[in-house]
Amino acid sequence: MKCGTIVPRQNEIVGERSDGYLAECVLERNHLGPHEFNTPEGERYGWEDDTTCNCCNGELDDPCYVFWKIK
């Protein structure tokens, strides 16, 4: 079963979309480490919570996070 955790503010990573795409983690449920998602265009990204940045409100519904493109 896949993790399914939805990336916060996906438009900051993949831009605005009108196709209904929802970026969610494709790794196994209860995996260790960062989350990962794949776009319909074949791009791969990783992300994880960032509890040290103090750059956003950090609330559960809008957590701070860092992301990167996986090559």
N, C-alpha and C positions, 0 to 999 in steps of 0.2 A: 504494500500500500504506500502511496506517495505522501510526502510531507504536506504539500498543499498550502503552506503558509504564504500569504499574499505579501508581495513587496510593498513597503510604504511609498506613497507618492510616485508610482511607476512612471508618470509623465516626466519626472526629473531625469529618468534614466533612458527611456525609449521614446520620449516625446509624446505629444498628443496623438491619440489614435481614434478612429471612428469605426473600427471594425469589430469592436466588442472584446478585443484581446484582453485577458487578465493575466498579469505576470504572477505566477505562483511557483513555489519551490517544487522541483521535480525529483528531489532526492528521497530516499526512504524515510518513512515516519520515524521519529526519534533519532535521526542521524546526529553525529557529532560534527561540530564546526559550522562554517557559514552555510547559508542557503544558496541555491543555484536555480536559475530559470533560463529557458530558451525562448527566443522570439520566433514567430512564424517565418521570419526571414533567415533563420539559422544562426543568429547571434546568441552567444552565451554570456551570462553575467552571474557574478557572485555578489552576495550582500550579507551583512551581519549588523546587529545592533551595535551602536556606539554610545556607551554610557558616560564617556569622558568629554565629549565635544562641547557641551554647553551652548550649542548653536541653534537649538530648536526647543520646543516645549517639553519634549521627552515623555509626554503622556502615552499611556498604553494605546490609544487610538491614533497617535501620530508620533511614533518613536523616532529618535535620532538613529541614523544608520550610515554606513559607508558601503560603497559598491565599487566594482571593477569589472572590466571586460575580460573574459576568459578566451585565450587564443588557442 
